[in-house]
Each structure stands twice: as structure tokens, then as C-alpha cells.
Amino acid sequence: MAPGSSLTWKSGAPGVPRPYWSAVEVFQRGLENRISDAGTAIEAINAALDRACRLRLASDVPLGLFLSGGIDSSILAALTQRASGQRLKTFSIGVDDIAFDEAPHAAAVAHYLGTDHHSEYVTSEELLKVIPTLGEFTDEPFADASLIPTYLVSKITSEHVTVVITGDGGDELFGGYPRYASVQKQWNWIRLLPARRALARTLSNVSEWGDDFQKHVECPKIASSIQFKLERISQKLRADSLMDLHENSIRSTAPPDLVLMDGDRRAGSTIPTNLGWLDPLGQLRYLDIVNYLPSDLLVKVDRASMRNSLEGRMPFLDPEVFELSCRLDSSLMMRGDVNKWVLREALYKIIPRRLVDRPKQGFSLPIDRWLRGPLRSWALDLLDRQSISDQGVLNVQAVEDAKHDYFVRGKSSQLMIWSLLAFQMWLKADKWEMKEPGDLAA
């Protein structure tokens, strides 16, 4: 069933799922009672989050909080510790790659707040051992690589507590993703460009001469990177709307009709077409709230935490907090190049700006480097041509092209190849017992 719906089972038969909550209705009510004053908004945010944190403290088992040192987890840590009246247990993990290591930031915030902080560093070897096991507990093909660190921090946390508070939802509710600003700027330019579809067709032809071009330059990888970027530009030029461009910007694979053996777009389009009553930022937030948040982020946290018998609680998804976010004027969320402005200002009332004011980092890992290095043989074995053919689900040539683009031509993005690997990990984790080739497709 869709999130926010219920189903009644009567006389041995299920009824029709009916919604009991609607994001559209909440956004519409928010337009009727807008908050545009910064002071009022900051006070309301801190009050609503304080109540949400207090409600989620109710527990007869030990409770803690995931702390990254970012905006969302830091404000929740401060409010939860204040509400509990005792030292809050906080948890983070560190990795041996400075570009992806959030542990020092988390430790600084924990030290300021005085939490009972637990931080463990995991090596690349430990992380690599986790990857082949992901398909065992996802219940579906799941290609968000941040599942790996989420699983590991959940494992560490479960050794100390049974319930954990997480910061999921903060970016969607308060406009935290940098892409919200970049997509709007791109669309304002693209929609005014004359003959943009013709230009898109011209750029898409780069794939036909790209291989020959690479043979005649000194740095094939640089040429391949340029080719990849031109292809991405071509895709963006084909966008029909702001929402279409946004979905294109976060899509990690080729369209399903190019990858699936039967050429079927099974899921159909997820882009609403009737949100003109929302401003551009509101439209982008709505799309993430009804798609990306429940279909990716909450799935990730649920699978990773429950694999370790850990219950996750999300104060940002409290109904009062969500209602409040829908009342906030977009000018309070985006100011110049600063995203999530009003939530930052609410946090600065509690924690010094110097501890948390830094570019958004995200919970990520050097997947690209691993796939081209220690995971290369594993990945190629998992995407073996004969295995793909025997399964009868994926387009064999499309997979071969993806492998060639990534491992031979050195294209810069690992998203497509990681998505294919995620599907294969799930498929091979005893999820299906296929008696004949093509059983899964049937």
C-alpha cells in the first residue's frame, strides 16, 4: 500500500486501500496560513521539534541518537538531551578516507553538548566485507550506497541501545539539498533556450563517435568524462518541466525500457503534473517527500536498523513539524546560496555556528574508487554475461554496454553500475528460486 493509507480486511477479502493522510492537503493548508517572518519561524521550529523529541523519548529500553555533526542531527541531539535531563548516548562512525569522514564533526558537537558519545572507525576492509551481504536484508533491489555506513552505525549502536533517533526528513522538509537551487537555475536557463531539443539530439550523437575520439587523444579518461557530461546535458535539455528536470538529476540508471529485457516501464512516471499552485521550491520538496523520502531514505534506515534489532524514530516526520514546514515561506528556506536557512538559524540559537557551518557532506563512501579497485573482480563476476542472460530479466547488451562504459572507457559515474550490482546482489541472495531462465521476468 502507499504510505499514509489503510486497508480493511473483511469477510476473508481485502478492501480498497484508502488514504488517511495526504501531503497535498497539508501543503495546501500551509499556503492558507503562511509564516514569512524569520523570528516567528525560528521560535516555532524550536518549539515543534522540542515537542517531537520529547514524544520520542518515551521508551522502556535504552535510547540513543545518530550524530553526524550536521544541521539535522545536531539540532535533534541538543533538543533531545535537553528534554531527557540526562546525558544522551550519541553514535557515529568514522572511515579512513578524510573526504568521507564525518566523525570529527560529530565528536565536536558531542563534546559541546556533553553527550555520552560513541564513535568507532571502520576500515575499508571492514566496509568491503559488508557489501556482498547487502542483498540478504533489503527485501528488494536497493541501490543507495549509503545503506553501507547506515548498516554499520546501526550495528555499533545496537550494542548499546535498542531505540535510536535519526535526522531523516530534515532536508526534504526544510529545503536542505543543494540540488534544489541548482535545478531551479538550470530550468530557468533551459526553458528559454531556443531549439533546445535539436541541440539535445545533436549532443546525444556523441555516443556514436565517442570511442573513436578517445583513440586520438592523449587522455582517454578525460575525453570519456567530457563525453559523459555532454550526455547528461543532452538528457537535461529534453526535460519537459522543472519536476522532470529534478527527477532526471537524481536518476541513477538509464530509463527502465532500456535496461529491462521486456522493455517495460513497469513503475510508470512518478512526476505529478498538477502542482502549479506550489512555487518551484515547494514542488521540488513535495516530489522528494512523496517519492525519495519513503522509497529510499526511510527504506534504508528501516532495513539497516532492523537488521540489527534497532528501532528508528524520526522527529522531523512528526505531524506537527511537517505541518509547520509546509507553512514556511520558501524565502526562509533558501537565501542566496544558503539552503535550509531557517533551520540553520534555529540551530545557531543552541549550538555555535562554527561547529556546524560547513558544506553538506552526506553519508557516503568512495564506492567509485572501490569498484575500480578492490571490488572490480567481484563486480564483473556479478555482472557476468551468461548469468544475466540466464536470468532473462535485464537486457544483456545494455548491461554489457554499461560495463564497457565504466570499466573500460572510465566513465566518471558509478551510479548506473552500482544499481545493476544492487539488483544482482538482491537476486542472488536466495530471494528467488528460478526453475527455468526467465522465471523472474514472468
C-alpha positions in Angstrom: 0.0 0.0 0.0 1.0 3.6 -0.5 2.3 5.5 2.6 -0.5 7.2 4.6 -3.2 4.7 3.6 -5.2 2.0 5.3 -6.9 -1.2 4.2 -9.8 -3.1 5.9 -9.9 -6.8 5.6 -13.5 -8.1 5.8 -15.1 -11.5 5.3 -11.8 -13.0 4.1 -11.2 -10.4 1.4 -9.2 -7.2 1.3 -10.9 -3.9 0.7 -9.6 -1.0 -1.4 -6.7 1.0 0.2 -7.9 4.4 1.2 -5.7 7.4 2.2 -6.0 8.7 5.7 -3.3 11.4 5.2 -2.4 13.5 2.2 0.8 15.5 1.7 -1.1 17.6 -0.9 -3.7 18.6 1.7 -1.0 19.6 4.2 0.8 21.7 1.6 -2.5 23.4 0.7 -3.3 24.2 4.3 0.1 25.6 4.7 -0.5 28.1 1.8 -3.5 29.4 3.7 -1.6 30.2 6.9 1.9 31.2 5.7 4.8 32.2 8.0 7.2 34.7 6.4 8.7 36.3 9.5 12.1 34.8 10.4 11.8 35.3 14.1 8.4 33.7 14.3 9.6 30.8 12.2 12.7 30.1 14.3 10.7 30.1 17.5 8.0 27.8 16.1 10.6 25.4 14.7 12.4 25.0 18.0 9.1 24.6 19.9 7.8 22.0 17.5 11.0 20.0 17.3 11.3 20.1 21.1 7.8 18.6 21.5 8.6 16.0 18.8 11.8 15.0 20.6 10.1 14.7 23.9 7.4 12.4 22.5 10.1 10.1 21.0 11.9 9.8 24.4 9.1 7.5 25.7 10.9 4.2 26.0 11.4 1.4 28.5 14.6 0.4 26.8 17.9 2.3 26.3 17.7 5.1 23.7 20.4 7.0 21.7 20.8 9.2 18.6 22.7 9.0 15.3 25.0 12.1 15.3 26.9 13.2 12.2 27.6 16.7 13.3 25.4 18.1 10.5 22.5 20.5 10.9 19.7 17.9 11.3 21.3 15.5 13.8 22.9 18.3 15.8 19.7 20.2 16.5 17.9 16.9 17.4 20.8 16.0 19.7 20.6 19.3 21.5 16.9 19.2 22.0 16.7 15.6 22.9 19.4 15.9 25.5 17.7 18.9 27.0 14.4 17.2 27.1 15.8 14.0 28.7 17.5 15.8 31.5 20.5 13.4 31.3 23.4 12.6 29.1 22.2 11.4 25.7 24.0 8.5 24.1 25.1 9.5 20.6 26.7 7.4 17.9 28.8 7.9 14.8 31.3 6.0 12.6 34.5 7.2 11.0 36.2 6.0 7.9 39.9 6.0 6.9 39.2 8.5 4.0 39.2 12.1 5.0 37.0 13.1 2.2 34.1 11.0 3.6 34.9 11.1 7.3 32.2 12.9 9.5 33.4 11.5 12.8 35.5 14.6 13.8 32.5 16.9 13.2 30.2 14.6 15.3 32.8 14.5 18.1 33.0 18.3 18.2 29.2 18.7 18.6 29.0 15.9 21.1 31.8 17.5 23.2 30.0 20.8 23.2 26.7 19.3 24.2 28.3 16.9 26.7 26.7 13.8 25.3 27.8 10.2 26.0 29.4 9.8 22.6 30.4 6.6 21.0 32.5 6.7 17.8 34.2 3.9 16.0 36.4 3.9 12.9 35.8 1.2 10.4 38.5 0.3 7.8 37.9 0.0 4.1 38.4 -3.8 4.5 35.5 -4.0 7.0 33.3 -1.9 4.7 34.1 -4.1 1.7 33.1 -7.2 3.6 29.7 -5.8 4.2 28.9 -5.0 0.5 28.3 -8.6 -0.7 25.8 -9.2 2.1 23.5 -6.2 1.3 21.1 -8.3 -0.7 20.4 -10.5 2.3 18.3 -8.0 4.2 17.0 -5.3 1.8 13.9 -7.3 0.6 14.1 -5.6 -2.7 16.8 -4.3 -5.1 18.2 -1.2 -3.3 20.9 0.9 -4.9 21.6 3.6 -2.3 25.2 3.0 -1.3 24.7 5.0 1.9 23.0 1.8 3.2 26.5 0.5 4.0 27.5 3.1 6.6 23.9 3.2 7.9 24.1 -0.5 8.5 27.5 -0.3 10.2 26.5 2.6 12.5 23.3 0.7 13.3 25.3 -2.4 14.2 27.6 -0.3 16.6 24.6 1.5 18.1 22.7 -1.7 18.8 25.5 -2.9 21.1 24.5 0.0 23.5 20.8 0.9 22.9 17.6 -0.5 21.4 16.0 2.7 20.2 17.7 5.4 18.1 16.6 8.8 17.0 17.6 9.8 13.4 17.6 13.1 11.4 15.8 11.8 8.4 13.3 14.2 6.7 15.1 17.4 7.6 16.4 18.1 4.1 13.0 17.4 2.4 11.0 19.5 4.9 13.3 22.5 5.1 14.9 22.6 1.7 18.3 21.2 2.5 19.5 19.7 -0.8 21.9 21.8 -2.8 20.2 20.5 -6.0 17.0 22.5 -5.1 18.9 25.7 -6.0 20.9 24.2 -8.9 17.8 22.6 -10.6 15.9 25.8 -10.5 18.7 27.8 -12.0 19.1 25.1 -14.7 15.4 25.1 -15.6 15.3 28.9 -15.8 18.0 28.7 -18.4 16.9 25.6 -20.2 13.2 26.6 -20.7 14.3 29.8 -22.5 16.8 28.1 -24.8 15.7 28.1 -28.4 15.8 24.8 -30.3 16.9 23.0 -27.2 15.5 19.7 -28.3 17.5 19.8 -31.6 20.6 20.6 -29.5 19.8 17.7 -27.3 19.7 15.4 -30.3 23.0 16.7 -31.5 24.7 16.1 -28.2 23.2 12.6 -27.8 25.1 11.6 -31.0 28.3 12.0 -29.1 28.0 8.3 -28.1 28.4 7.3 -31.7 31.7 9.0 -32.2 32.9 9.0 -28.6 35.0 5.8 -28.8 36.8 6.9 -32.0 37.5 10.3 -30.4 39.1 8.7 -27.3 41.5 6.8 -29.5 43.0 10.0 -30.9 43.6 11.9 -27.6 46.3 11.6 -25.1 44.0 11.3 -22.1 41.1 8.9 -22.9 39.7 9.2 -19.4 39.4 12.9 -19.7 37.7 12.5 -23.1 35.3 10.0 -21.6 34.5 12.3 -18.7 33.7 15.1 -21.2 31.5 12.7 -23.2 29.6 11.6 -20.1 28.9 15.3 -19.2 27.7 16.1 -22.7 25.3 13.1 -22.5 24.0 14.4 -19.1 23.4 17.8 -20.6 21.6 16.3 -23.5 19.3 14.5 -21.1 18.6 17.7 -19.2 17.8 19.6 -22.4 15.0 17.1 -23.0 13.2 17.9 -19.7 9.6 18.9 -20.1 9.3 20.7 -16.7 11.1 21.6 -13.5 9.9 18.4 -11.9 11.1 16.4 -14.9 14.5 18.0 -14.7 14.7 17.3 -11.0 13.9 13.6 -11.5 16.5 13.4 -14.2 19.1 15.0 -11.9 18.7 12.2 -9.3 18.1 9.3 -11.6 20.9 6.8 -11.1 20.2 4.5 -14.1 19.1 4.5 -17.7 15.3 4.5 -18.2 13.8 1.1 -17.4 12.8 0.5 -21.0 16.4 0.5 -22.0 17.6 -1.9 -19.2 14.8 -4.4 -18.8 14.6 -7.3 -21.2 10.9 -6.8 -22.0 11.4 -3.0 -22.4 8.5 -2.2 -20.0 8.4 0.9 -17.9 6.9 -1.0 -15.0 6.7 1.7 -12.4 5.4 4.4 -14.8 6.1 8.1 -14.3 6.3 9.3 -10.7 6.1 13.0 -11.6 2.9 14.8 -10.6 1.6 17.2 -13.3 -0.8 19.3 -11.2 1.4 21.2 -8.7 1.4 24.6 -10.4 -0.2 26.1 -7.2 3.2 25.5 -5.4 6.2 27.7 -6.0 9.3 25.9 -7.6 11.0 25.0 -4.2 7.6 23.7 -2.9 7.3 21.5 -6.0 10.8 20.0 -5.6 10.3 19.4 -1.9 6.9 17.8 -2.5 8.4 15.4 -5.1 11.1 14.3 -2.6 8.7 14.0 0.3 6.3 11.6 -1.6 9.0 9.7 -3.6 12.6 9.9 -2.4 11.9 10.0 1.3 9.6 7.0 1.6 11.1 5.0 -1.3 14.7 5.4 -0.4 15.7 7.1 2.8 13.2 5.5 5.1 13.6 2.1 3.5 17.4 2.4 4.0 17.1 3.3 7.7 14.4 0.7 8.3 16.4 -2.2 6.7 19.7 -1.2 8.2 18.4 -0.7 11.8 16.0 -3.6 11.9 18.7 -5.9 10.6 20.4 -5.1 13.9 17.2 -5.2 16.1 17.3 -1.4 16.4 14.1 0.8 16.3 14.5 4.1 14.5 12.5 7.2 15.4 12.3 10.4 13.3 11.3 13.6 15.0 11.3 15.6 11.7 8.5 13.4 10.5 6.2 14.3 13.4 2.9 15.6 12.0 3.2 19.0 13.8 6.8 19.5 12.4 5.6 18.6 8.9 2.6 20.9 9.1 4.9 23.7 10.2 7.4 23.2 7.4 4.6 23.5 4.9 3.6 26.9 6.3 7.1 28.4 5.9 7.7 30.7 3.0 10.3 29.5 0.6 12.4 32.6 1.2 13.0 31.3 4.7 14.5 28.1 3.4 16.7 29.4 0.6 18.6 32.6 1.0 21.1 33.2 -1.8 23.3 30.1 -1.9 22.4 29.1 1.7 20.0 26.1 1.8 17.9 25.2 4.9 18.5 28.8 6.1 15.8 29.0 8.8 16.6 25.6 10.3 20.3 26.7 10.5 19.3 29.9 12.3 17.2 27.8 14.7 20.3 25.6 15.4 22.6 28.6 15.9 20.4 29.6 18.9 21.6 26.4 20.5 25.0 25.4 19.1 27.7 27.8 17.9 27.8 28.4 14.2 31.5 27.4 13.9 30.7 23.8 14.9 28.1 23.1 12.2 28.5 25.7 9.5 30.1 23.7 6.6 29.1 22.4 3.2 26.6 19.4 3.2 28.6 16.2 3.2 26.1 13.3 3.3 26.6 9.8 4.5 28.7 8.5 1.6 31.7 6.2 0.8 34.3 6.0 -2.0 32.3 3.5 -4.0 33.7 4.6 -7.3 37.3 4.0 -6.2 36.4 0.6 -4.7 34.6 -0.5 -7.9 37.6 0.4 -10.0 40.0 -1.3 -7.4 39.4 -4.0 -4.8 35.8 -4.6 -5.9 36.4 -4.8 -9.6 36.6 -8.6 -9.9 33.6 -9.1 -7.6 31.5 -6.7 -9.7 32.5 -8.2 -13.0 31.7 -11.7 -11.7 28.3 -10.5 -10.5 27.5 -9.0 -13.9 28.7 -12.0 -15.9 27.1 -12.0 -19.3 26.0 -15.6 -19.1 24.3 -15.1 -15.7 22.5 -12.0 -16.9 21.3 -13.9 -20.0 20.1 -17.0 -18.0 18.1 -14.8 -15.6 16.1 -13.3 -18.5 15.3 -10.0 -16.7 17.9 -7.5 -17.8 18.8 -6.5 -21.4 22.2 -8.3 -21.8 23.6 -5.8 -24.3 22.6 -2.8 -22.1 24.5 -4.4 -19.2 27.5 -5.1 -21.4 27.5 -1.5 -22.6 27.3 -0.3 -19.0 30.3 -2.5 -18.0 32.3 -1.3 -21.0 31.5 2.4 -20.4 32.5 2.1 -16.7 35.4 -0.4 -16.5 37.0 0.1 -20.0 36.2 3.7 -21.0 36.4 5.0 -17.5 33.2 7.0 -17.4 33.0 9.1 -14.3 29.7 8.0 -12.7 29.3 4.7 -10.8 25.6 5.1 -10.3 24.4 3.0 -13.2 26.8 0.2 -12.5 26.1 0.2 -8.8 22.3 0.0 -9.5 22.9 -3.1 -11.6 25.1 -4.6 -8.9 22.4 -3.9 -6.3 19.8 -5.8 -8.4 22.2 -8.8 -8.8 23.0 -8.8 -5.1 19.4 -9.0 -4.2 18.6 -11.6 -6.9 21.4 -13.9 -5.8 20.6 -13.7 -2.0 18.1 -16.6 -2.3 15.2 -14.3 -2.9 14.0 -16.3 -5.9 14.2 -19.9 -6.8 14.1 -19.8 -10.6 13.4 -23.2 -12.2 13.9 -22.0 -15.7 15.6 -19.0 -17.3 13.2 -16.1 -17.4 11.0 -17.2 -14.5 11.6 -13.9 -12.6 10.6 -11.9 -15.7 7.4 -13.9 -15.9 
